[in-house]
Amino acid sequence: MMEEEVKHHKGGSSGSGRGLVQLLFVVSVVLCLVLYAPPAFVRTPYSYYRSSTTDFIAGVVDHPPPVPSGDGGEGEVDVDLDNEVGSPCSRMRNNSICCDRRDFNTDVCFMAGDVRTDAASLSLLLMSQSHADAAGEDEEKEEQQEEERIRPYTRKWERHIMARVQEMRLIHQEEEEEEQSKHDHTSRCDVRHDAPLLVMTAGGYTGNLFHAFSDGFVPAWVTSQHLRRRVVLGVLSYNPWWAGTFSHIIAGLSAHDVVDLLHDKRTHCFPGAIVGTRFHGILAVDPKRLKDNKSIVDFNSFLAKSYHHPHPPQDKDVDHHHPRDKDVDHPHHHPHHHPNNKEDKEKRRRPRLGIVSRKGTRVIENEKAVAQLAESVGFHVEILETANGLPLSATYATVSACDALVGVHGADLTKFLFLPPGASFTQIAPLGYEVRGHESSLVRKYPINDDVIADPEKAKRNKGWNFVAQVYLGGQNVSLDLGRFRQTLKRMHARALLLPPSSSSSEQHH
């Protein structure tokens, strides 16, 4: 077409010649705009992540828009998979792999482009079409790392447990144009997803409630919350217990079915991938490290939405092994229930205190007296037994209705994350940490002047971790000094009285 236009003007007048110059100038400007336009004017494969908060509230969560296939050009694009401030992977080329290994606790890798699973080699393949010209081919290959390896767990400093976490291979694989043309594009994918993949593990220490949150779900939320459920969880060491116990949280993280990366032999295709999760500290979210400044308060809100307004289960195993608890949204279990009669209003004046009641070790031996003391201070007391066989949704309903929580150090205290904003939490640290000698059952085993009782820090230094685990953590109960603990309860009660009515739920008397 251009050649025909030029020949026509050659036979014309000088005015036509000027017209040709003008035409060429316009064409040049248009080409410059197309080739060098900033990302703000180009809808990148991931630009849908910038949809407004208004759109999100209007229902995008339940019906997320489709994600492009990631087959865009090779120029630099603004990929929003990485929400970490100052990350080397915040901006990366399409058809590239970027790994951030700076953190002491965890590695995280990002894959931008057409990502496919290969179950046989436990690999993720980043497929890209080989069409670079001879001059730029060597430079392009130098920029691209051919293969990365990563164990997606947040305790990389702990070698013995990391050895149990499966290693993923991330391979950048080029495919010649003529080879691609031999196959229909969709035939190479058994399952094509319209959202990126997030790879995490249900292994490691995640059978323990504390580690399930600190090593697993808090980091997974930190890493993916900005995607607003538009992410597919690819899980290593997937098991029905994990899927059933945490089904509400899993559904809150992702609007899609979970992919069992070890046992699902199909080829899954994604428009991008995140392998591994960010770690901000023990049960911590650092807003300074996130582009959207989210905090642990936002994680608390995420839990509230997941349990009070649960999303439909995405995985059949989840639905089968952990049916929804029908009492979660019952008025007598809802932390924002407002009393409608005089009796409820009378009870409402007494803030609700939950006492975590352990079994086996680190038991509060005078628990009944502590409960009576709390009642005398002005609390309505709820004894929260551990290992009671109830689903986590029922536990959430109970704890989220409390204005204060107290218990001896242990994994079950992770449930403090379920408390409503403004509630108070007191952890009783056993002897060797905080409890005084006369409050520990160890006084019945060791003389009062023994270092185990008189100087726990010295005993820990001299006897090592195994002794700490066996004696201080696994071999003692506590009997609280009621006079001393009364002051703690008074402070907690005074704080509870300052909570807004919507957070105080002591009318929920069982």
C-alpha positions as CSV (number, residue, x, y, z in Angstrom):
1,M,0.0,0.0,0.0
2,M,2.8,2.4,0.9
3,E,4.6,1.6,-2.4
4,E,1.5,2.3,-4.4
5,E,1.0,5.6,-2.6
6,V,4.6,6.7,-3.3
7,K,4.4,5.9,-7.1
8,H,1.3,8.0,-7.4
9,H,2.9,11.1,-6.0
10,K,6.0,10.7,-8.2
11,G,4.0,11.6,-11.3
12,G,2.3,14.7,-9.6
13,S,3.2,18.3,-9.2
14,S,5.4,20.0,-6.6
15,G,2.4,20.3,-4.4
16,S,2.0,16.6,-4.5
17,G,5.7,16.3,-3.5
18,R,5.0,18.4,-0.4
19,G,2.1,16.1,0.3
20,L,4.4,13.1,0.3
21,V,6.7,14.7,2.8
22,Q,3.8,15.5,5.0
23,L,2.5,11.9,4.8
24,L,5.9,10.5,5.6
25,F,6.2,12.8,8.6
26,V,2.8,11.7,9.9
27,V,3.7,8.0,9.4
28,S,7.0,8.5,11.3
29,V,5.2,10.2,14.3
30,V,2.7,7.4,14.4
31,L,5.3,4.7,14.3
32,C,7.3,6.4,17.1
33,L,4.2,6.6,19.3
34,V,3.5,2.9,18.7
35,L,7.0,1.7,19.3
36,Y,8.1,4.0,22.2
37,A,4.9,4.8,24.0
38,P,5.2,4.6,27.8
39,P,3.4,1.8,29.6
40,A,0.7,4.3,30.7
41,F,-0.6,4.2,27.2
42,V,-0.3,0.5,26.6
43,R,-2.6,-2.1,28.2
44,T,-0.1,-4.7,29.4
45,P,-1.0,-8.3,30.0
46,Y,-1.3,-7.5,33.7
47,S,-2.9,-4.1,33.6
48,Y,-6.1,-5.5,34.9
49,Y,-4.6,-5.6,38.3
50,R,-5.0,-1.8,38.5
51,S,-8.8,-1.9,38.4
52,S,-10.1,0.6,41.0
53,T,-11.2,-0.2,44.5
54,T,-14.7,0.8,43.4
55,D,-14.8,-1.9,40.8
56,F,-13.5,-4.4,43.3
57,I,-16.2,-3.6,45.8
58,A,-18.8,-3.8,43.1
59,G,-18.2,-7.5,42.7
60,V,-15.0,-8.1,40.8
61,V,-14.0,-10.6,43.5
62,D,-16.8,-13.0,42.6
63,H,-16.4,-12.6,38.9
64,P,-12.8,-11.6,38.2
65,P,-12.0,-10.5,34.6
66,P,-10.1,-12.8,32.4
67,V,-6.3,-12.6,32.4
68,P,-4.5,-12.3,29.0
69,S,-2.4,-15.2,28.0
70,G,0.9,-13.4,28.5
71,D,1.9,-13.7,24.8
72,G,2.7,-10.0,24.5
73,G,5.8,-8.4,23.1
74,E,9.2,-8.7,24.6
75,G,9.6,-5.1,25.6
76,E,9.7,-4.1,29.2
77,V,6.2,-4.2,30.8
78,D,4.9,-3.1,34.2
79,V,4.2,-6.5,35.7
80,D,2.4,-6.2,39.1
81,L,3.1,-9.8,40.3
82,D,5.6,-8.4,42.9
83,N,4.1,-6.1,45.5
84,E,7.3,-5.7,47.5
85,V,8.9,-2.2,47.7
86,G,12.4,-2.0,46.3
87,S,12.3,-5.5,44.9
88,P,14.6,-6.2,41.9
89,C,11.6,-8.0,40.4
90,S,9.1,-5.1,40.6
91,R,9.6,-4.4,36.9
92,M,10.7,-7.2,34.6
93,R,10.6,-8.1,30.9
94,N,7.8,-10.3,29.6
95,N,9.1,-13.8,28.9
96,S,11.6,-13.6,31.8
97,I,12.3,-15.1,35.2
98,C,13.4,-13.0,38.2
99,C,14.4,-14.4,41.6
100,D,14.8,-12.3,44.8
101,R,17.1,-14.2,47.1
102,R,18.1,-11.4,49.4
103,D,16.0,-12.4,52.4
104,F,17.4,-14.6,55.2
105,N,14.2,-16.5,55.5
106,T,12.9,-17.1,52.0
107,D,13.4,-17.0,48.3
108,V,10.8,-15.7,45.8
109,C,10.8,-16.1,42.1
110,F,8.6,-14.5,39.4
111,M,7.8,-15.7,35.9
112,A,6.3,-13.3,33.4
113,G,4.7,-14.9,30.3
114,D,3.3,-18.2,29.2
115,V,4.0,-20.6,32.2
116,R,3.2,-24.3,32.0
117,T,3.5,-27.1,34.5
118,D,5.6,-30.2,33.9
119,A,4.6,-32.7,36.7
120,A,7.1,-35.3,35.6
121,S,10.1,-33.1,36.4
122,L,8.3,-30.9,39.0
123,S,9.1,-27.9,36.8
124,L,7.5,-24.7,35.5
125,L,8.3,-24.0,31.9
126,L,8.3,-20.4,30.7
127,M,7.6,-20.8,27.0
128,S,8.7,-18.1,24.6
129,Q,8.8,-17.8,20.9
130,S,12.4,-17.6,19.5
131,H,12.3,-14.8,16.9
132,A,15.2,-12.6,18.0
133,D,17.4,-11.2,15.2
134,A,21.0,-12.3,15.0
135,A,22.3,-9.0,16.4
136,G,20.2,-9.1,19.5
137,E,19.9,-12.8,20.1
138,D,23.1,-13.2,22.2
139,E,22.3,-10.1,24.3
140,E,18.8,-11.4,25.0
141,K,20.1,-14.9,26.1
142,E,22.6,-13.3,28.4
143,E,19.8,-11.4,30.2
144,Q,17.7,-14.5,30.6
145,Q,18.6,-17.1,33.2
146,E,18.0,-20.5,31.7
147,E,17.0,-22.2,34.9
148,E,16.3,-21.3,38.5
149,R,15.7,-23.7,41.4
150,I,13.7,-22.9,44.5
151,R,12.2,-24.6,47.6
152,P,9.1,-22.5,48.3
153,Y,9.1,-22.3,52.1
154,T,9.9,-19.5,54.6
155,R,12.6,-21.2,56.7
156,K,15.5,-21.4,54.2
157,W,18.0,-21.0,57.1
158,E,16.7,-24.3,58.6
159,R,18.4,-26.9,56.4
160,H,16.9,-30.1,57.8
161,I,13.3,-28.9,57.3
162,M,14.0,-27.3,53.9
163,A,15.4,-30.7,52.7
164,R,11.8,-32.1,53.1
165,V,10.3,-29.3,50.9
166,Q,10.3,-30.3,47.2
167,E,12.5,-28.2,44.9
168,M,10.8,-26.6,41.9
169,R,12.7,-26.0,38.7
170,L,11.9,-22.9,36.7
171,I,13.0,-23.3,33.1
172,H,13.0,-20.7,30.4
173,Q,12.3,-22.7,27.2
174,E,12.3,-21.2,23.8
175,E,10.3,-22.6,20.9
176,E,11.1,-22.0,17.3
177,E,8.4,-20.2,15.2
178,E,8.1,-23.0,12.7
179,E,7.8,-25.6,15.6
180,Q,5.0,-23.6,17.1
181,S,3.1,-23.4,13.9
182,K,2.9,-27.2,13.8
183,H,0.7,-27.3,16.8
184,D,-2.6,-25.6,17.8
185,H,-1.8,-23.2,20.6
186,T,-4.5,-24.5,22.9
187,S,-3.7,-28.2,22.4
188,R,-0.5,-28.0,24.5
189,C,-2.5,-27.1,27.6
190,D,-4.8,-29.5,29.3
191,V,-6.0,-26.8,31.6
192,R,-5.7,-23.1,30.7
193,H,-6.0,-20.6,33.6
194,D,-6.8,-16.9,33.3
195,A,-4.9,-16.0,36.5
196,P,-1.3,-16.3,37.6
197,L,0.0,-19.2,39.7
198,L,1.2,-18.9,43.3
199,V,3.3,-21.9,44.4
200,M,3.5,-22.6,48.2
201,T,3.8,-25.8,50.3
202,A,1.5,-27.5,52.8
203,G,4.6,-29.3,54.1
204,G,7.3,-28.2,56.5
205,Y,5.9,-27.5,59.9
206,T,2.5,-26.5,58.7
207,G,0.8,-29.4,60.7
208,N,1.3,-27.0,63.6
209,L,-1.2,-24.2,63.8
210,F,1.4,-21.5,64.6
211,H,3.6,-22.6,61.6
212,A,0.6,-23.0,59.4
213,F,0.0,-19.2,59.8
214,S,3.5,-17.8,60.4
215,D,5.2,-19.9,57.7
216,G,2.3,-20.4,55.4
217,F,-0.9,-18.3,55.3
218,V,0.4,-14.9,56.5
219,P,3.3,-15.0,53.9
220,A,0.9,-16.2,51.2
221,W,-1.4,-13.3,51.9
222,V,1.4,-10.8,52.0
223,T,2.6,-12.1,48.6
224,S,-0.7,-12.3,46.8
225,Q,-3.3,-10.0,48.5
226,H,-2.8,-7.3,46.0
227,L,-4.1,-9.7,43.3
228,R,-7.5,-9.8,45.1
229,R,-8.1,-13.6,44.7
230,R,-7.1,-13.5,41.0
231,V,-4.5,-16.1,41.7
232,V,-4.3,-19.9,41.5
233,L,-2.7,-21.7,44.4
234,G,-0.3,-24.4,43.3
235,V,0.4,-26.5,46.4
236,L,3.3,-28.9,47.2
237,S,2.6,-31.6,49.8
238,Y,-1.1,-31.0,49.3
239,N,-3.2,-33.1,51.7
240,P,-6.9,-33.3,52.6
241,W,-6.3,-32.3,56.3
242,W,-4.7,-29.1,55.3
243,A,-7.3,-28.4,52.6
244,G,-10.2,-29.2,55.0
245,T,-8.8,-27.4,58.1
246,F,-8.1,-24.2,56.3
247,S,-10.7,-24.2,53.6
248,H,-12.1,-20.8,54.4
249,I,-8.7,-19.2,54.3
250,I,-7.8,-21.0,51.1
251,A,-11.0,-19.8,49.4
252,G,-10.3,-16.3,50.7
253,L,-6.8,-16.2,49.1
254,S,-8.0,-17.6,45.7
255,A,-11.1,-17.6,43.6
256,H,-9.9,-20.7,41.8
257,D,-9.4,-24.4,42.4
258,V,-6.2,-25.5,44.1
259,V,-3.7,-27.3,41.9
260,D,-1.9,-30.3,43.5
261,L,1.4,-29.9,41.8
262,L,2.8,-33.3,42.9
263,H,-0.2,-35.5,41.8
264,D,-1.9,-33.6,39.0
265,K,-0.2,-34.9,35.9
266,R,-2.1,-32.5,33.5
267,T,-0.3,-29.6,31.9
268,H,-1.7,-26.4,33.5
269,C,-1.0,-23.1,31.7
270,F,-0.8,-19.7,33.4
271,P,-0.2,-16.1,32.3
272,G,2.5,-15.8,35.0
273,A,3.7,-17.3,38.2
274,I,5.0,-16.5,41.7
275,V,7.0,-19.3,43.3
276,G,7.6,-18.9,47.0
277,T,6.2,-16.3,49.5
278,R,7.5,-13.2,51.2
279,F,8.2,-13.3,54.9
280,H,8.0,-10.1,57.0
281,G,8.6,-11.7,60.4
282,I,6.8,-14.0,62.9
283,L,3.1,-13.5,62.2
284,A,4.0,-10.0,60.9
285,V,3.0,-7.8,58.0
286,D,5.3,-4.8,57.5
287,P,3.4,-2.0,55.7
288,K,6.6,-0.2,54.8
289,R,7.6,-3.2,52.6
290,L,4.3,-3.3,50.6
291,K,3.4,-0.9,47.8
292,D,-0.1,-0.7,49.1
293,N,0.9,-0.3,52.8
294,K,-1.2,-3.2,54.1
295,S,-0.7,-4.2,57.7
296,I,-1.6,-7.0,60.1
297,V,-4.9,-5.2,60.7
298,D,-5.7,-5.9,57.0
299,F,-4.8,-9.6,57.5
300,N,-7.2,-9.6,60.4
301,S,-9.9,-8.1,58.2
302,F,-9.1,-10.7,55.6
303,L,-9.8,-13.5,58.1
304,A,-13.1,-11.8,59.1
305,K,-14.3,-11.7,55.5
306,S,-13.2,-15.3,54.9
307,Y,-15.1,-16.7,57.9
308,H,-18.1,-14.4,58.2
309,H,-18.7,-14.1,54.5
310,P,-17.2,-17.3,53.2
311,H,-16.6,-17.9,49.6
312,P,-17.9,-21.1,48.0
313,P,-15.4,-23.9,48.4
314,Q,-13.2,-24.3,45.3
315,D,-11.9,-27.8,46.0
316,K,-14.0,-30.9,46.2
317,D,-11.7,-32.3,48.9
318,V,-12.1,-29.1,50.9
319,D,-15.9,-29.4,50.7
320,H,-15.9,-33.1,51.6
321,H,-13.5,-33.0,54.5
322,H,-14.5,-29.7,56.0
323,P,-18.2,-28.8,55.7
324,R,-19.0,-25.3,56.5
325,D,-20.0,-24.7,60.1
326,K,-23.6,-23.6,59.9
327,D,-23.4,-21.8,63.3
328,V,-20.7,-19.3,62.1
329,D,-23.2,-16.6,61.1
330,H,-25.7,-17.4,63.8
331,P,-26.5,-14.3,65.8
332,H,-25.1,-15.9,69.0
333,H,-21.8,-16.5,67.3
334,H,-21.4,-13.2,65.4
335,P,-19.1,-10.6,67.0
336,H,-21.1,-7.7,65.6
337,H,-24.5,-8.9,66.9
338,H,-26.4,-6.1,68.6
339,P,-28.5,-6.9,71.7
340,N,-32.2,-6.3,71.3
341,N,-33.5,-6.9,74.8
342,K,-32.8,-5.8,78.3
343,E,-31.2,-9.1,79.4
344,D,-28.7,-8.9,76.5
345,K,-27.9,-5.3,77.4
346,E,-27.2,-6.2,81.0
347,K,-24.8,-9.0,79.9
348,R,-23.2,-6.6,77.4
349,R,-21.7,-4.5,80.2
350,R,-19.4,-7.4,81.0
351,P,-16.6,-7.7,78.4
352,R,-15.8,-11.2,77.3
353,L,-12.5,-12.9,78.3
354,G,-11.4,-16.1,76.6
355,I,-9.1,-18.4,78.6
356,V,-7.2,-20.8,76.4
357,S,-7.3,-24.1,78.3
358,R,-4.4,-26.4,77.4
359,K,-4.1,-30.2,77.9
360,G,-1.0,-32.1,78.8
361,T,1.7,-29.6,79.5
362,R,1.8,-25.8,80.3
363,V,-1.6,-26.2,81.9
364,I,-3.0,-23.5,84.2
365,E,-3.4,-25.6,87.3
366,N,-5.6,-23.1,89.1
367,E,-7.6,-22.3,86.0
368,K,-10.9,-22.3,87.9
369,A,-9.6,-19.8,90.4
370,V,-8.3,-17.6,87.6
371,A,-11.7,-17.7,85.9
372,Q,-13.5,-16.7,89.2
373,L,-11.0,-13.9,89.6
374,A,-11.7,-12.6,86.1
375,E,-15.4,-12.7,86.8
376,S,-14.9,-10.7,90.0
377,V,-12.9,-8.1,88.0
378,G,-15.9,-7.7,85.7
379,F,-15.4,-10.2,82.8
380,H,-17.7,-12.7,81.4
381,V,-15.4,-15.8,81.1
382,E,-15.3,-18.3,78.3
383,I,-13.0,-21.4,78.7
384,L,-11.6,-22.2,75.3
385,E,-10.5,-25.8,75.3
386,T,-7.8,-26.9,72.8
387,A,-7.9,-30.1,70.7
388,N,-11.7,-30.1,71.1
389,G,-12.3,-31.5,67.6
390,L,-14.3,-28.5,66.4
391,P,-13.6,-27.0,62.9
392,L,-11.5,-23.9,62.8
393,S,-14.5,-21.9,61.7
394,A,-16.2,-22.6,65.0
395,T,-13.0,-21.6,66.9
396,Y,-12.9,-18.4,64.8
397,A,-16.5,-17.6,65.7
398,T,-15.8,-18.0,69.5
399,V,-12.5,-16.1,69.6
400,S,-13.6,-13.3,67.3
401,A,-16.4,-12.7,69.8
402,C,-13.9,-12.1,72.7
403,D,-12.8,-8.7,73.9
404,A,-9.7,-10.2,75.5
405,L,-7.7,-13.4,75.4
406,V,-5.3,-15.1,77.8
407,G,-3.3,-18.3,77.8
408,V,0.0,-20.0,78.3
409,H,2.6,-20.0,75.5
410,G,1.8,-22.5,72.8
411,A,0.7,-22.9,69.2
412,D,-3.0,-22.5,70.1
413,L,-2.4,-18.8,71.0
414,T,-2.0,-18.2,67.3
415,K,-5.7,-17.8,67.5
416,F,-5.2,-14.3,68.8
417,L,-5.2,-13.4,65.1
418,F,-8.9,-14.1,65.3
419,L,-9.6,-11.3,67.9
420,P,-11.5,-8.2,66.7
421,P,-9.5,-5.0,66.3
422,G,-8.8,-3.3,69.7
423,A,-9.0,-6.5,71.8
424,S,-6.3,-7.3,74.2
425,F,-4.1,-10.4,74.4
426,T,-1.9,-11.7,77.2
427,Q,0.5,-14.6,76.8
428,I,1.7,-16.3,80.0
429,A,5.3,-17.3,79.3
430,P,6.3,-20.3,81.5
431,L,9.3,-20.4,83.8
432,G,12.5,-19.8,81.8
433,Y,10.7,-16.9,80.1
434,E,8.5,-14.9,82.5
435,V,6.6,-16.9,85.1
436,R,8.2,-16.7,88.5
437,G,9.6,-19.8,90.3
438,H,6.8,-20.2,92.8
439,E,4.2,-20.2,90.0
440,S,5.8,-23.1,88.2
441,S,5.2,-26.8,88.8
442,L,9.0,-27.3,88.5
443,V,9.4,-26.3,92.1
444,R,8.0,-29.8,92.9
445,K,10.9,-31.3,90.9
446,Y,13.9,-29.1,91.6
447,P,15.2,-27.4,94.8
448,I,14.4,-23.7,95.0
449,N,18.1,-22.8,94.8
450,D,18.7,-24.9,91.7
451,D,19.6,-22.9,88.5
452,V,16.5,-24.4,86.8
453,I,14.4,-22.4,89.3
454,A,16.7,-19.7,90.6
455,D,18.5,-18.7,87.3
456,P,16.7,-20.1,84.2
457,E,18.9,-18.0,81.8
458,K,22.0,-19.7,83.2
459,A,20.4,-23.1,83.0
460,K,19.4,-22.6,79.4
461,R,22.9,-21.5,78.4
462,N,24.5,-24.5,80.1
463,K,22.0,-27.2,79.2
464,G,21.0,-26.3,75.7
465,W,17.9,-26.3,73.6
466,N,16.9,-29.9,74.2
467,F,16.7,-29.2,77.9
468,V,14.6,-26.1,77.3
469,A,12.2,-28.1,75.1
470,Q,11.9,-31.0,77.5
471,V,11.8,-29.1,80.8
472,Y,10.6,-25.5,80.4
473,L,8.3,-26.1,77.4
474,G,7.3,-29.8,77.8
475,G,7.7,-30.5,81.5
476,Q,5.9,-27.8,83.5
477,N,2.5,-26.4,84.3
478,V,1.8,-23.0,85.9
479,S,-0.2,-21.9,88.9
480,L,-0.7,-18.2,88.7
481,D,-0.2,-15.8,91.6
482,L,-3.7,-14.5,91.8
483,G,-2.7,-11.3,93.5
484,R,-0.2,-10.5,90.8
485,F,-2.5,-11.6,87.9
486,R,-5.4,-9.5,89.2
487,Q,-3.5,-6.3,88.1
488,T,-3.1,-7.7,84.6
489,L,-6.8,-8.6,84.4
490,K,-7.8,-5.1,85.6
491,R,-5.7,-3.5,82.8
492,M,-7.3,-5.8,80.3
493,H,-10.8,-5.1,81.6
494,A,-10.3,-1.3,81.5
495,R,-9.1,-1.6,77.9
496,A,-12.1,-3.8,76.9
497,L,-14.5,-1.2,78.3
498,L,-13.1,1.3,75.8
499,L,-14.0,-0.8,72.8
500,P,-16.9,0.3,70.6
501,P,-20.2,-1.6,71.1
502,S,-19.8,-3.4,67.8
503,S,-16.6,-5.1,69.0
504,S,-17.8,-6.1,72.5
505,S,-19.6,-9.4,72.4
506,S,-20.0,-10.6,75.9
507,E,-23.7,-11.0,75.4
508,Q,-22.8,-14.3,73.8
509,H,-23.3,-16.4,76.9
510,H,-23.2,-20.2,76.5
